[in-house]
């Protein structure tokens, strides 16, 4: 089976619960915010303690032109709608020759939104789909 060639220097492969959902051109939102509580210790006037409390993980958004992999997203969404279950997955940053650059284990994935392509015969732009997922955390792979 021939491999699709992308005109991007880096692209991203998304796998959820062992199901390969294909390659994406962009991936944004790999990040976290740590809430910090300040604690002023009596007798210490030089600083306040910064105590980490809760981590909030950013939603991850992936985009790509419509390919044969678009149906994989539709199937995954249909399965999730029938039975919402958080599943672990992986995002791998790849070079065009499929060599991995970096990997992230994504814990407890659930879909937030999927925006299918808009087809406009008057436009020369590629039809693009966008997938946004929420998760419970990232771990290095």
WOPE-V828358 format. One record per residue. N is the residue number from 1. RES is the residue in one letter. PSI is psi in whole degrees, 0 to 359 (999 if undefined). NEAR is the number of other C-alpha atoms within 12 Angstrom. D_LAST is the distance of its C-alpha to the last C-alpha in Angstrom with 2 decimals. Layout:
# WOPE-V828358
n->N res->RES psi->PSI near->NEAR d_last->D_LAST
n->N res->RES psi->PSI near->NEAR d_last->D_LAST
This chain:
# WOPE-V828358
n->1 res->X psi->124 near->3 d_last->27.92
n->2 res->X psi->146 near->4 d_last->27.75
n->3 res->X psi->144 near->12 d_last->24.66
n->4 res->X psi->141 near->18 d_last->25.17
n->5 res->X psi->130 near->17 d_last->25.37
n->6 res->X psi->144 near->21 d_last->24.35
n->7 res->X psi->39 near->14 d_last->26.21
n->8 res->X psi->149 near->20 d_last->23.26
n->9 res->X psi->334 near->18 d_last->21.56
n->10 res->X psi->140 near->24 d_last->18.09
n->11 res->X psi->173 near->34 d_last->17.23
n->12 res->X psi->133 near->36 d_last->14.49
n->13 res->X psi->132 near->36 d_last->13.77
n->14 res->X psi->126 near->40 d_last->13.48
n->15 res->X psi->132 near->29 d_last->12.98
n->16 res->X psi->122 near->32 d_last->14.21
n->17 res->X psi->40 near->22 d_last->14.76
n->18 res->X psi->352 near->16 d_last->14.53
n->19 res->X psi->120 near->20 d_last->17.01
n->20 res->X psi->115 near->23 d_last->16.46
n->21 res->X psi->7 near->30 d_last->18.23
n->22 res->X psi->186 near->33 d_last->18.52
n->23 res->X psi->144 near->40 d_last->18.01
n->24 res->X psi->151 near->39 d_last->18.96
n->25 res->X psi->325 near->32 d_last->20.61
n->26 res->X psi->152 near->30 d_last->19.62
n->27 res->X psi->120 near->28 d_last->16.93
n->28 res->X psi->156 near->21 d_last->18.06
n->29 res->X psi->9 near->23 d_last->17.53
n->30 res->X psi->93 near->31 d_last->13.99
n->31 res->X psi->171 near->22 d_last->15.46
n->32 res->X psi->157 near->19 d_last->16.94
n->33 res->X psi->129 near->16 d_last->20.34
n->34 res->X psi->122 near->15 d_last->21.24
n->35 res->X psi->138 near->14 d_last->24.80
n->36 res->X psi->133 near->15 d_last->26.83
n->37 res->X psi->130 near->13 d_last->30.04
n->38 res->X psi->138 near->13 d_last->32.64
n->39 res->X psi->119 near->15 d_last->34.64
n->40 res->X psi->116 near->14 d_last->37.84
n->41 res->X psi->131 near->13 d_last->38.77
n->42 res->X psi->134 near->10 d_last->42.55
n->43 res->X psi->350 near->8 d_last->44.09
n->44 res->X psi->104 near->10 d_last->41.13
n->45 res->X psi->1 near->10 d_last->42.14
n->46 res->X psi->333 near->9 d_last->39.79
n->47 res->X psi->165 near->12 d_last->36.67
n->48 res->X psi->142 near->15 d_last->35.18
n->49 res->X psi->138 near->15 d_last->32.09
n->50 res->X psi->102 near->14 d_last->29.11
n->51 res->X psi->119 near->14 d_last->27.42
n->52 res->X psi->140 near->14 d_last->24.15
n->53 res->X psi->291 near->13 d_last->24.66
n->54 res->X psi->146 near->14 d_last->22.63
n->55 res->X psi->132 near->16 d_last->19.55
n->56 res->X psi->124 near->20 d_last->20.08
n->57 res->X psi->136 near->24 d_last->17.28
n->58 res->X psi->148 near->23 d_last->18.49
n->59 res->X psi->149 near->29 d_last->18.88
n->60 res->X psi->132 near->35 d_last->17.01
n->61 res->X psi->128 near->29 d_last->19.50
n->62 res->X psi->139 near->35 d_last->19.09
n->63 res->X psi->155 near->35 d_last->22.19
n->64 res->X psi->160 near->34 d_last->23.51
n->65 res->X psi->156 near->30 d_last->26.88
n->66 res->X psi->129 near->26 d_last->28.09
n->67 res->X psi->185 near->25 d_last->27.17
n->68 res->X psi->340 near->16 d_last->27.41
n->69 res->X psi->347 near->24 d_last->23.93
n->70 res->X psi->323 near->28 d_last->25.73
n->71 res->X psi->334 near->17 d_last->27.03
n->72 res->X psi->321 near->22 d_last->23.56
n->73 res->X psi->316 near->36 d_last->23.19
n->74 res->X psi->317 near->22 d_last->26.72
n->75 res->X psi->316 near->16 d_last->26.08
n->76 res->X psi->316 near->31 d_last->22.97
n->77 res->X psi->318 near->27 d_last->25.08
n->78 res->X psi->318 near->15 d_last->28.02
n->79 res->X psi->319 near->18 d_last->26.09
n->80 res->X psi->323 near->20 d_last->24.77
n->81 res->X psi->320 near->15 d_last->28.33
n->82 res->X psi->321 near->10 d_last->29.75
n->83 res->X psi->100 near->12 d_last->27.39
n->84 res->X psi->119 near->16 d_last->25.10
n->85 res->X psi->127 near->19 d_last->22.15
n->86 res->X psi->130 near->22 d_last->18.85
n->87 res->X psi->150 near->27 d_last->16.02
n->88 res->X psi->156 near->26 d_last->12.25
n->89 res->X psi->191 near->32 d_last->10.68
n->90 res->X psi->140 near->34 d_last->8.27
n->91 res->X psi->128 near->42 d_last->9.42
n->92 res->X psi->125 near->33 d_last->9.21
n->93 res->X psi->129 near->32 d_last->11.67
n->94 res->X psi->147 near->26 d_last->14.00
n->95 res->X psi->165 near->21 d_last->17.12
n->96 res->X psi->334 near->22 d_last->20.28
n->97 res->X psi->13 near->17 d_last->20.12
n->98 res->X psi->11 near->21 d_last->16.82
n->99 res->X psi->125 near->16 d_last->14.94
n->100 res->X psi->139 near->18 d_last->11.34
n->101 res->X psi->314 near->19 d_last->11.38
n->102 res->X psi->157 near->20 d_last->8.13
n->103 res->X psi->144 near->23 d_last->5.34
n->104 res->X psi->127 near->27 d_last->5.36
n->105 res->X psi->129 near->28 d_last->5.67
n->106 res->X psi->121 near->33 d_last->9.41
n->107 res->X psi->139 near->28 d_last->11.59
n->108 res->X psi->54 near->24 d_last->15.25
n->109 res->X psi->136 near->33 d_last->15.95
n->110 res->X psi->147 near->31 d_last->19.66
n->111 res->X psi->143 near->30 d_last->21.58
n->112 res->X psi->311 near->21 d_last->23.66
n->113 res->X psi->154 near->20 d_last->25.50
n->114 res->X psi->129 near->25 d_last->25.91
n->115 res->X psi->112 near->24 d_last->28.44
n->116 res->X psi->172 near->21 d_last->29.85
n->117 res->X psi->151 near->19 d_last->31.54
n->118 res->X psi->125 near->16 d_last->35.01
n->119 res->X psi->119 near->15 d_last->37.18
n->120 res->X psi->104 near->11 d_last->39.91
n->121 res->X psi->342 near->9 d_last->42.00
n->122 res->X psi->356 near->9 d_last->43.52
n->123 res->X psi->142 near->9 d_last->40.25
n->124 res->X psi->359 near->8 d_last->38.64
n->125 res->X psi->149 near->13 d_last->35.16
n->126 res->X psi->146 near->17 d_last->32.50
n->127 res->X psi->129 near->21 d_last->31.95
n->128 res->X psi->143 near->23 d_last->28.62
n->129 res->X psi->152 near->30 d_last->26.63
n->130 res->X psi->133 near->30 d_last->24.40
n->131 res->X psi->129 near->38 d_last->21.96
n->132 res->X psi->130 near->28 d_last->21.10
n->133 res->X psi->147 near->37 d_last->18.80
n->134 res->X psi->160 near->31 d_last->18.62
n->135 res->X psi->171 near->33 d_last->15.87
n->136 res->X psi->2 near->26 d_last->15.55
n->137 res->X psi->164 near->31 d_last->12.56
n->138 res->X psi->144 near->28 d_last->9.17
n->139 res->X psi->146 near->21 d_last->6.31
n->140 res->X psi->146 near->15 d_last->3.79
n->141 res->X psi->999 near->16 d_last->0.00
